[in-house]
Amino acid sequence: MLKFIKHNMDTISGIEVYPIISLLIFFIFFVSLYTWVYTYKKDKINEMSNLPFSDNDNDNQ
């Protein structure tokens, strides 16, 4: 079955750029996600992690 797909892909001109683009998008996304998580402030993380335990009744109204 792979030979049928491979034959069809050979006939498309410029198809060799799509795997490179998808790899770049994948790599850039995860590098930027890692950078965002690494530079996130610890105070904000602690504040968000304590939100379920807060006794704030304004959220229920």
N, CA, C and O atoms as a DFTB+ gen file, in Angstrom:
244 C
 N C O
     1  1       0.820      -1.191       0.000
     2  2       0.000       0.000       0.000
     3  2       0.865       1.257       0.000
     4  3       0.491       2.268      -0.595
     5  1       2.003       1.201       0.653
     6  2       2.873       2.369       0.711
     7  2       3.394       2.757      -0.671
     8  3       3.633       3.936      -0.936
     9  1       3.572       1.765      -1.558
    10  2       4.090       2.090      -2.888
    11  2       3.104       2.926      -3.696
    12  3       3.521       3.714      -4.545
    13  1       1.794       2.767      -3.446
    14  2       0.803       3.583      -4.142
    15  2       0.870       5.033      -3.670
    16  3       0.770       5.960      -4.474
    17  1       1.038       5.222      -2.381
    18  2       1.144       6.581      -1.834
    19  2       2.452       7.222      -2.270
    20  3       2.488       8.396      -2.636
    21  1       3.526       6.440      -2.228
    22  2       4.835       6.967      -2.596
    23  2       4.859       7.385      -4.070
    24  3       5.451       8.410      -4.409
    25  1       4.232       6.613      -4.935
    26  2       4.186       6.955      -6.361
    27  2       3.415       8.263      -6.583
    28  3       3.816       9.092      -7.400
    29  1       2.322       8.441      -5.862
    30  2       1.548       9.679      -6.015
    31  2       2.314      10.884      -5.489
    32  3       2.209      11.980      -6.039
    33  1       3.077      10.684      -4.435
    34  2       3.851      11.796      -3.879
    35  2       5.004      12.193      -4.795
    36  3       5.415      13.353      -4.799
    37  1       5.529      11.254      -5.565
    38  2       6.631      11.570      -6.479
    39  2       6.186      12.474      -7.623
    40  3       6.995      13.216      -8.180
    41  1       4.927      12.415      -7.966
    42  2       4.452      13.203      -9.099
    43  2       4.139      14.647      -8.734
    44  3       3.962      15.478      -9.624
    45  1       4.066      14.964      -7.441
    46  2       3.750      16.328      -7.014
    47  2       5.048      17.132      -6.945
    48  3       5.988      16.740      -6.254
    49  1       5.097      18.220      -7.639
    50  2       6.308      19.037      -7.636
    51  2       6.331      19.923      -6.389
    52  3       5.308      20.494      -6.010
    53  1       7.480      20.032      -5.764
    54  2       7.654      20.875      -4.590
    55  2       7.171      20.249      -3.296
    56  3       7.027      20.948      -2.293
    57  1       6.919      18.955      -3.294
    58  2       6.394      18.310      -2.080
    59  2       7.472      18.145      -1.015
    60  3       7.147      17.963       0.158
    61  1       8.721      18.202      -1.388
    62  2       9.797      17.956      -0.424
    63  2       9.914      19.058       0.620
    64  3      10.604      18.873       1.622
    65  1       9.268      20.185       0.417
    66  2       9.352      21.280       1.364
    67  2       8.378      21.092       2.535
    68  3       8.616      21.641       3.610
    69  1       7.306      20.344       2.360
    70  2       6.291      20.190       3.404
    71  2       6.803      19.475       4.662
    72  3       6.477      19.919       5.763
    73  1       7.581      18.400       4.559
    74  2       8.118      17.820       5.801
    75  2       9.056      18.767       6.551
    76  3       9.100      18.757       7.781
    77  1       9.795      19.571       5.818
    78  2      10.702      20.532       6.460
    79  2       9.897      21.602       7.183
    80  3      10.235      21.979       8.305
    81  1       8.846      22.090       6.558
    82  2       7.997      23.115       7.176
    83  2       7.304      22.560       8.417
    84  3       7.235      23.234       9.445
    85  1       6.793      21.336       8.325
    86  2       6.107      20.761       9.482
    87  2       7.079      20.509      10.635
    88  3       6.709      20.686      11.796
    89  1       8.297      20.105      10.340
    90  2       9.302      19.922      11.391
    91  2       9.657      21.253      12.037
    92  3       9.818      21.330      13.255
    93  1       9.780      22.296      11.234
    94  2      10.084      23.622      11.780
    95  2       8.953      24.142      12.661
    96  3       9.208      24.713      13.721
    97  1       7.710      23.950      12.234
    98  2       6.571      24.385      13.046
    99  2       6.546      23.624      14.362
   100  3       6.344      24.221      15.419
   101  1       6.748      22.316      14.309
   102  2       6.779      21.481      15.503
   103  2       7.888      21.934      16.452
   104  3       7.652      22.097      17.650
   105  1       9.085      22.137      15.927
   106  2      10.230      22.513      16.743
   107  2      10.051      23.906      17.344
   108  3      10.314      24.103      18.531
   109  1       9.611      24.867      16.547
   110  2       9.429      26.237      17.038
   111  2       8.344      26.293      18.097
   112  3       8.478      27.017      19.084
   113  1       7.264      25.534      17.903
   114  2       6.181      25.520      18.884
   115  2       6.675      25.016      20.240
   116  3       6.416      25.650      21.263
   117  1       7.377      23.895      20.262
   118  2       7.800      23.342      21.537
   119  2       8.953      24.111      22.171
   120  3       9.060      24.145      23.397
   121  1       9.798      24.715      21.390
   122  2      10.848      25.565      21.960
   123  2      10.230      26.815      22.577
   124  3      10.643      27.239      23.656
   125  1       9.250      27.407      21.907
   126  2       8.599      28.589      22.479
   127  2       7.768      28.224      23.702
   128  3       7.708      29.005      24.652
   129  1       7.131      27.067      23.702
   130  2       6.387      26.617      24.874
   131  2       7.323      26.385      26.055
   132  3       7.007      26.774      27.180
   133  1       8.459      25.762      25.815
   134  2       9.447      25.549      26.867
   135  2       9.953      26.878      27.407
   136  3      10.095      27.039      28.619
   137  1      10.225      27.826      26.528
   138  2      10.709      29.138      26.957
   139  2       9.657      29.852      27.787
   140  3       9.983      30.458      28.808
   141  1       8.402      29.789      27.365
   142  2       7.320      30.435      28.111
   143  2       7.167      29.818      29.498
   144  3       7.005      30.543      30.480
   145  1       7.215      28.510      29.591
   146  2       7.073      27.841      30.886
   147  2       8.278      28.128      31.774
   148  3       8.123      28.353      32.974
   149  1       9.454      28.121      31.207
   150  2      10.663      28.348      31.991
   151  2      10.736      29.765      32.540
   152  3      11.264      29.973      33.632
   153  1      10.220      30.739      31.809
   154  2      10.311      32.129      32.251
   155  2       9.080      32.589      33.034
   156  3       9.017      33.743      33.459
   157  1       8.109      31.706      33.227
   158  2       6.905      32.075      33.973
   159  2       7.253      32.337      35.428
   160  3       8.078      31.628      36.004
   161  1       6.648      33.326      36.017
   162  2       6.977      33.726      37.389
   163  2       6.441      32.717      38.401
   164  3       5.309      32.246      38.290
   165  1       7.271      32.396      39.381
   166  2       6.900      31.418      40.408
   167  2       5.732      31.910      41.264
   168  3       4.908      31.109      41.706
   169  1       5.657      33.206      41.495
   170  2       4.552      33.752      42.288
   171  2       3.213      33.512      41.595
   172  3       2.229      33.155      42.243
   173  1       3.180      33.706      40.309
   174  2       1.947      33.495      39.553
   175  2       1.552      32.010      39.540
   176  3       0.367      31.684      39.606
   177  1       2.526      31.126      39.458
   178  2       2.253      29.687      39.501
   179  2       1.686      29.302      40.856
   180  3       0.729      28.531      40.934
   181  1       2.266      29.831      41.920
   182  2       1.751      29.539      43.259
   183  2       0.347      30.101      43.461
   184  3      -0.496      29.466      44.094
   185  1       0.103      31.279      42.929
   186  2      -1.227      31.878      43.040
   187  2      -2.276      31.025      42.317
   188  3      -3.358      30.785      42.853
   189  1      -1.960      30.576      41.119
   190  2      -2.907      29.759      40.367
   191  2      -3.085      28.372      40.982
   192  3      -4.171      27.798      40.901
   193  1      -2.046      27.833      41.586
   194  2      -2.166      26.513      42.191
   195  2      -2.998      26.538      43.469
   196  3      -3.548      25.514      43.873
   197  1      -3.093      27.703      44.105
   198  2      -3.901      27.822      45.319
   199  2      -5.336      28.274      45.057
   200  3      -6.117      28.382      46.003
   201  1      -5.698      28.534      43.833
   202  2      -7.055      28.971      43.517
   203  2      -8.135      27.965      43.929
   204  3      -9.168      28.395      44.442
   205  1      -7.964      26.681      43.740
   206  2      -9.027      25.754      44.163
   207  2      -9.245      25.733      45.670
   208  3     -10.312      25.335      46.136
   209  1      -8.261      26.151      46.422
   210  2      -8.360      26.112      47.874
   211  2      -8.828      27.421      48.493
   212  3      -8.989      27.505      49.710
   213  1      -9.044      28.425      47.688
   214  2      -9.453      29.717      48.233
   215  2     -10.916      29.670      48.632
   216  3     -11.715      28.960      48.021
   217  1     -11.262      30.429      49.659
   218  2     -12.637      30.480      50.183
   219  2     -13.356      31.735      49.688
   220  3     -14.055      32.397      50.455
   221  1     -13.190      32.042      48.472
   222  2     -13.796      33.234      47.891
   223  2     -15.212      32.871      47.405
   224  3     -15.366      32.079      46.475
   225  1     -16.242      33.453      48.039
   226  2     -17.632      33.141      47.679
   227  2     -18.109      33.933      46.469
   228  3     -19.201      33.672      45.964
   229  1     -17.328      34.885      45.995
   230  2     -17.742      35.684      44.851
   231  2     -17.747      34.855      43.565
   232  3     -18.436      35.216      42.610
   233  1     -17.009      33.774      43.519
   234  2     -16.966      32.947      42.318
   235  2     -18.250      32.172      42.125
   236  3     -18.575      31.806      40.996
   237  1     -19.004      31.906      43.202
   238  2     -20.196      31.100      43.100
   239  2     -21.434      31.903      42.707
   240  3     -22.469      31.314      42.397
   241  1     -21.354      33.192      42.713
   242  2     -22.528      34.018      42.421
   243  2     -22.696      34.280      40.961
   244  3     -23.641      34.961      40.561
